[in-house]
Amino acid sequence: MDDGRQAKWWSRPATGRPGRDEPESRGGGEGDAPSVRPGTPGPTGSTAPADNPVPPAGQEPQEPAPYRPAGTPLHEPDAYSTPPYGGPGPWAPAPPVQRPTPAHGTPVPPQAVPPQAAPLPPQPSPVPPQATPVPSSSSQWLQYDPWGAPGQPLTQVGPPAGTEPGSRKNRRGGAFAGMLLLTLVASGIGGGVGAYVERTGGLTTVELPQASHDNGDRAPESVAGIAASALPSVVTLHVSGTAESGTGTGFVLDARGHILTNNHVVAPAGSSGDITVTFSSGETAAAELVGKDSGYDLAVVRVRGVSGLKPLPLGNSDNVRVGDPVVAIGAPFDLSNTVTSGIISAKQRPITAGGEKGDGSDISYVDALQTDAPINPGNSGGPLVDTQAHVIGINSAIRAADSGKGTERGGQSGSIGLGFAIPINQGKRVAEELINTGKATHPVIGVTLDMKFTGDGAKVGEKGPEDGPAVTKGGPAAKAGIRSGDVITEVQGQRVHSGEELIVKIRAHRPGDRLELRLTRGGEERSVTLTLGSASGT
């Protein structure tokens, strides 16, 4: 070679064929160097490399000794600029240029100029055929692997096989369609199961937790304990007459069948009406009127032929204190065996009820117990009991919110937490008199009051009934020195503000009781003591 460079391994000539325009041997004179064939021993006894084999992997390439023949060059300059000196020739594409990196700084041997060779017809090559490389940029050649599997392209343009955008999009579309189909199937199954559960109550039988059955015992002082003790003694009364009818409550007084209730409960029956008693067990019996008193608003009826009656024990209303718990039992609006609870909110509350007749004969005067236990129409005549299930009062009236005219007995107004009961001490005395004599007695002081007086206190009038004296001759007041025009302001130390309050305070006592009164006469205050008289009730 004329320039001293060795040909690369990929440009070696085929063995056994002379190159183009290359003589078999180069003759010369004595001074000529003998011709050297590839693969024959050289002057030094070495063999010229017919091939430039690729050094094994991991070994450094060995640089051959340069060979510099004497004489003329072996061939003419390359007119076609064959590789590696120029572009590809017209008969073959140029192989890709490799730029191996030297190992450990070993210099890369310079490229030798290949000899000129005549074009040869295509011959089978011992090297497996490779795909023609596609010219591309230098970055594409970095993907070339000379040790790759035979038959595979040296380079691959674009993304790896199977990763084309279209294929990825198709796979995504398929995955989305699969997920959508799975969702629809799951929704259908879930809807079907939900509908089945809703219609049949579930896939299995549902059993909810529940407390075990108890024996029903309650503390005697609890509302439930009080109700269990008192209810068998409470009855519901249905009264009918020629003009009207009504419903109320009562309670058993003794085993003989006497029942205590309000006068306004039995009043619709008149003298020829019917009274029916219904017990807590549901049994009914006819009742007859024993006696009544409109001034106290109390009445006693009796049932006959009924056995197993349980009397309700009576308490002492004088022992009641404000704030004590109480239970009211009755049949509000004909709802039998109704139990409500509350407290005593006040005591010695003077009230008047009735007065529908206009002549005052049906007005009742009560020094009442006030309670916030709900009392409604139909509760009248029922018991107000304490924590021992003892009767301390008879439910009789409520304060009506709609009229504002005072306490009502027979109206249909609901409870506003202002209920009034007749103290049982007064009810016991009146009931005993009604059972024994058919009538009740009223305590009196023997005066006629001026009910139109608007001042503070109860004023003794100027004239009595039928223009008689206002102070009854020989009566309790006359004996105590009370005169017409005197204003009574206190009874037993309790303040009196009106004539109604004086009547209430007097009727809270029994005939024969001694009372101390304070009065004003001519601007002077006086104290007097008298013994209560007696008058028959109506």
Summary of the structure (lengths in Angstrom):
residues: 538
radius of gyration: 65.9
end to end distance: 162.5
largest distance: 196.5
contacts: 1445
relative contact order: 0.07
helix: 19%
strand: 25%
